[in-house]
Amino acid sequence: MLSKKDYWGNLDNFFSHTIDLIEMLDLKKNWIGVDPKKKLLSELDEIKKIINEQIDFNEKGGIFFNKRYSSKDSNQISDTNTPTILIGQEVLADKEETDLANKKKVEEHLEINDSDQLLLQDIVIVSDAIQIDLVKNNKIEQEGFGKDINEEQPESQNNNVEALSPSFEEKSDNLTDNISPSIQFYTPEAQKNKNESIIQLSNAQSNELEKINAEFVNNEININNKDQEVLAGETNEQKTQKSSNQIISNIDIKKSKNKSASKIVPPKVTFSIPNGKIKEFYKEKITIKENIEIEILYESITFSENNLGISVEDSFIVGLPQKIGSSVINFNYKHQDNVYKASANLIIVADPKDLWEINEPATASLFPKEHGFYKTTKFNNNQDYKIIAASRRGRSHEHNGSFRDDHFEYKILEHDPSLVLLSVADGAGSAKYSREGSRLAAEQSINFLSHKLVAIQAFQDLEKYVFDEPHTSEINKSIVENWNTAAIQLFREATDHAMEKIRQKVENTQSSFRDFATTLQIVIVKHVQDKRFISSFWVGDGAVAVYNQEKIRLLGQTDGGDYVGQTVFLSPNLEPFHQYVSITIASAQDWLFLMSDGISDPYFETDSELSSLDSWTQFYNEYKEVLNSDIDGSDLNEKIHFFKKGHHDDRTLLVLLPHNEPNLSLTVESFTDV
């Protein structure tokens, strides 16, 4: 009799063998996807669970129990009768007849395989030996348990597995039905009836096989011909023993002409590549957003357009882009030993400088102004210095077709070359006549001071300053106090004069003072020996500073008004007025800078940077060569036409610097439209 241990051991082998078959098919052919595979394994576990719930074996009594109903089968006759297990084998009264019948079924099984008609879901592995011992209590000893292996075929369109045979729930019912819990006598008549029922079942299965084969003839599984020839030369017992092993290793799934193989789904991945800039060297790699292992096959890259100026070198996309716009990069990539096709868009953008247009203002506009103006003066008369200045229209005004709003003016007094006047003004961009307001403020203030300074004794007394004594000495203290008072008064009168000229323009144009709004910086420099007495007035933004490599002194502070984005402009309401005036004593080797915010903002973006010696040193190092070598201001005019994103305002820079060229007294002036 089949022992409980052998029965459950064979049953476990059946399921283990089936799972191995699935794993092998999956590894060899990628025949089924992950989700269908999990579903199939889950259903096999369910079959085992159903069988376990339905039947059990009582080794002592040789009886099958129904565990669900906890009772013996009603057909039971006695404990000594042999239980019959029907799993497709022919069981005959005579052992030799039984062996011959089973060998015949194995040969028929192999013939089916050889005829290319065996479908995967109908593979039946017959046990290699069934022995019946009627002498020893008619017990059945079985070394291999019959197995009905059900696989699923892939659906080529969506990678889902569609069953080609009855569901696993139905298979489990059939399986449990074929294991009869009844006990039967082996009488000739009973055995004849049983054999007839087995033949009918076998014929039904063959008909079903042929029907499925006809419907799915393209999904064939062939046994390798070489191994087939080896099987032909072996005994039936050897064929039976090796059929379960070789049928797995030699399965080959042919690709159907009418029904494609299962589609391999590529991973979800987003490819991108950084933008390039026209005529600027480019060297980048294709990147992915997702955190998965992807190998870009750079040798497979092709470009949708020719003459882009880029190519593939050492797994980089490199070159000097020659076309603006978007182009497609096609390439292959590798993921988990599979190769897929993909593409990415490469965008070549224009140089931002090339996007700016240059447009002219309307010819009938009031108060026309040249787009650029530069001027240089070199003076040698016991005080060697150079004055250089440039002012040009910013890109925003070029693009919009409007005038330059900045202006500068400087003058060396003829009757006293030791006195130098400098001024920079920046008209408000929102004021329609600010270009005229800046011109009037700069020019009229300089004109007023050039005439007024002759009569101001406090500035003449600066020559009496005793440099060998401390600045707190009585004489020096008195000189400085008179100088400060005179400077405040002079600047008040100069700005009042300039504003009066602006009011006259307001009346003539029937506009408002606000339409001429402007900032204003004025500096008076008095040269005494190797020192400079510097007085300054500064309202609005921009910067006025004295620089040497050890110290930076701001002659005032930027005035941004009460709200962000506001600037204080020249007006009659600048009170207390003295807060806009500063005085200092500097060395003749120091550099004096006046600039509009078109220069100061790009280089000193914060107040802390504007007060930083390091920031000013960087600025000085960048400009010192052109400021020293430029003979007329044209080089400086080009220098200040730099490009920096977000900074496109008019730019004006006025510098007084030491100049050591003996026996030189020369002034060079020029202006040009830019």
MOBEL-V39255 format. One record per pair of residues at least 4 apart in sequence whose C-alpha atoms are under 6 Angstrom apart, sorted by the first residue. I is the first residue (numbers start at 1). J is the second residue. If there is no record, write none. Layout:
I/J  I/J
This chain:
1/139  1/140  2/140  2/141  4/57  4/59  5/9  10/145  13/17  24/28  25/29  26/30  26/31  36/161  47/172  53/67  54/66  54/67  54/68  55/65  55/66  55/67  56/64  56/65  57/64  58/62  58/63  61/79  64/181  65/72  66/70  66/71  75/182  76/182  76/183  81/183  82/138  82/183  83/183  85/179  86/178  86/179  91/98  92/98  95/132  112/117  112/118  113/118  116/222  121/150  121/151  123/149  124/148  125/147  125/244  126/146  127/144  127/145  127/146  128/240  128/241  130/142  131/141  132/140  133/138  133/139  134/138  152/163  153/161  153/162  154/161  154/262  155/159  155/160  155/161  156/260  156/261  156/262  156/263  159/262  168/172  171/175  186/191  187/191  209/213  213/217  218/256  221/251  221/252  221/253  222/251  222/252  223/250  223/251  224/250  231/239  234/238  239/243  242/246  243/247  246/250  256/260  270/288  270/289  271/287  271/288  271/344  272/286  272/287  272/344  273/286  275/347  275/348  276/348  277/348  277/349  277/350  278/321  278/322  278/349  278/350  279/320  279/321  279/322  280/320  281/319  281/320  282/318  282/319  283/317  283/318  284/316  284/317  285/316  294/334  294/335  295/333  295/334  296/333  297/332  297/333  298/315  300/331  300/332  301/330  301/331  302/329  302/330  303/329  304/328  308/321  308/322  308/323  309/319  309/320  309/321  309/322  310/318  310/319  311/317  311/318  312/316  312/317  324/348  324/349  324/350  325/347  325/348  326/346  326/347  327/345  327/346  328/344  328/345  329/343  329/344  330/343  331/341  331/342  331/343  332/340  332/341  332/342  333/339  333/340  334/338  334/339  356/399  357/399  358/398  358/399  359/398  359/399  359/401  360/401  361/401  361/402  370/673  371/392  371/393  371/404  371/673  371/674  372/391  372/392  372/672  372/673  372/674  373/390  373/391  373/671  373/672  374/389  374/390  374/633  374/671  375/388  375/389  375/632  375/633  375/669  375/670  376/387  376/388  376/632  376/633  376/668  376/669  377/386  377/387  377/667  377/668  378/386  378/666  378/667  379/384  379/385  379/665  380/384  380/664  380/665  384/659  384/660  385/657  385/658  385/659  386/656  386/657  386/659  387/655  387/656  388/654  388/655  389/653  389/654  390/637  390/652  390/653  391/651  391/652  392/651  393/404  393/650  394/648  394/649  394/650  395/399  395/648  396/648  397/401  397/402  405/427  405/435  406/425  406/426  406/427  407/424  407/425  407/438  407/439  408/423  408/424  409/422  409/423  409/442  409/443  410/421  410/422  410/423  411/420  411/421  412/417  412/420  413/417  413/419  418/526  418/527  419/525  419/526  420/524  420/525  421/523  421/524  422/522  422/523  423/442  423/521  423/522  424/521  425/438  425/442  425/519  425/520  426/438  426/518  426/519  427/434  427/435  427/438  427/517  427/518  428/434  428/517  428/518  431/515  432/515  433/515  433/516  434/516  434/517  437/516  437/518  438/518  439/443  440/444  441/445  441/498  444/498  445/494  445/498  448/494  449/453  458/482  458/483  463/528  465/476  471/476  472/477  473/477  486/490  506/510  506/511  506/512  518/569  519/539  519/540  519/569  519/570  520/539  521/537  521/538  522/536  522/537  523/535  523/536  524/534  524/535  525/533  525/534  526/532  526/533  527/532  530/588  531/586  531/587  531/588  532/585  532/586  532/587  532/588  533/585  534/583  534/584  535/582  535/583  536/581  536/582  537/580  537/581  538/580  540/558  540/559  540/567  540/568  540/569  541/558  541/559  541/597  542/595  542/596  542/597  542/600  543/594  543/595  544/554  544/555  544/593  544/594  545/553  545/554  545/555  545/592  545/593  546/552  546/553  546/591  546/592  547/552  547/590  547/591  548/590  552/613  555/582  559/568  560/566  560/567  561/566  561/567  561/568  589/658  591/657  592/655  592/656  593/655  594/654  595/652  595/653  596/652  597/601  598/649  598/650  598/651  599/651  600/604  601/605  604/609  604/610  609/615  616/620  620/624  626/630  630/635  632/668
